[in-house]
Amino acid sequence: MPLNYEKLIDIKPVLCGYIMEAQQMLDPEMAPGEKVIHDVRVLMKKSRASIKLLNNQMDVESFNKEYFIFREVGRIMRTWRENSVHRKLLKDLKKRFPELFSRLMDNEKINILSGIPQILNETSPEMKKDLVKIIGILHKSIFRIRFHAMKNLDQKLIRGELERTFENVSACFIKARNYTRNINLHRFRKKTKDFLYQLSFFRSLDPKAVKSLEKRIEALAQNLGKYNDYAVLITTLGYTYPSVENSKALDELIIIIKQEQDKYLLKVWPSAFRFFRPGNKLADLPGFKVPVNNPVF
């Protein structure tokens, strides 16, 4: 039997649900906790991935307006999340390497990052302004999408957008594998997240297989994310090599951090190769396999 794409989940109500949930989690009078910041950013990533599936079925102006709103929300909240991540990573490293951190006690940047307080209940004027902005633009986005005609969508075009995402992930994997640089791994991670969040709309094709695929792709994305967290920490510390300003203790810390990154990459590459190796197509993945002599459409 050919794959039945008429059973795909309706994107519009899911997309509206993501936006509404994010909006309801925020209060301009209360600073968002770490979990809220993380969850809202994830919802924005899901929203971006979802609307990309409709890229060929929305006018350019409408698509760009909503897409860049979702990206803007994530950008505003990025610093809030990074501060929390830096603090947690340094706290964990200090616990495991106390002697090393005793030699780093005079490092101003580490002290600043380690000393950033957890987000308090009250918002600062700057944060309140940002929260009001975020809540406002999300409210307008929900209103516009609700009244945007999204009935009788062409399922072939939606499938085509997923294939395009898969091809982008594959290209990013090949580049990152050949040139293992932070920027390439960062892009690979972002495209992997797009693919992961778009897969949920295709569960009805083969629920067991697609959910299993989602689980594996999510593990891959998490390992890439953990690698990226350490990469951002190194950048925030302003570390460069060689530099006469580096202490031996700082050099040692960075090597330890890079060893942590290596552990995550060792988990990334085999899984990434399995799904995104050269020559692989979406139709080769579990849940999307097309029987011989049975065309997809």
C-alpha angles and dihedrals in degrees: 000000000000117000111272109226093175087082095063117132114262106257101202100067091043092051092048088049092055093051095044092048091051092049093049092052093061129079121179090213095055127055110236116247124233093266093050092050091049094045095048091049090051090050089053091051089050090049092052092048092047097050090048087067087063095047094116094042100054129066113257095247094052093045094049093046094055096037094052091047090057090047093048092054090053091047093052092050096042096090091049090056096042092054090055093046093049091052093049094047093049092046090053093046092048090052092052097039107032095155092054092050091050086063090048096051091110095051103116098200094050090048091051094048093044091047098051102122122234111262110281128222093253122069125230116235090256094050092045090053091051093047092051089050093049094048091048098050092044090052091053091046093055091049093052095045093048090059095041112107108244102154124124093017116187104253091197090062091049090052088048091055091052089051089051090051090050091051091050092051091049092050091048091049093053092048093046091048092051095040108029098197129142094246092052093047090047091054091045089053093050094050090046089055090051090053093046094052093044092053091069090072090060099052092107091067092069111344097193096046097042093047090050089050090050091053092053094045090049091054089050091050092048092053090049088049093053090050089051093050090060091045091054090048091055090049092048090051087057092231119171131167129250101027131144088218093065117102120215088247092055091048088052092049092052091050090052090050091050090051088055089051090051090056091057094046090053087060094044104053102058093047093044091050091051093059107023105032118139112285095022117129133196089253089062093063124095110270093024101062112129118214115243114271091012111107119214093236 
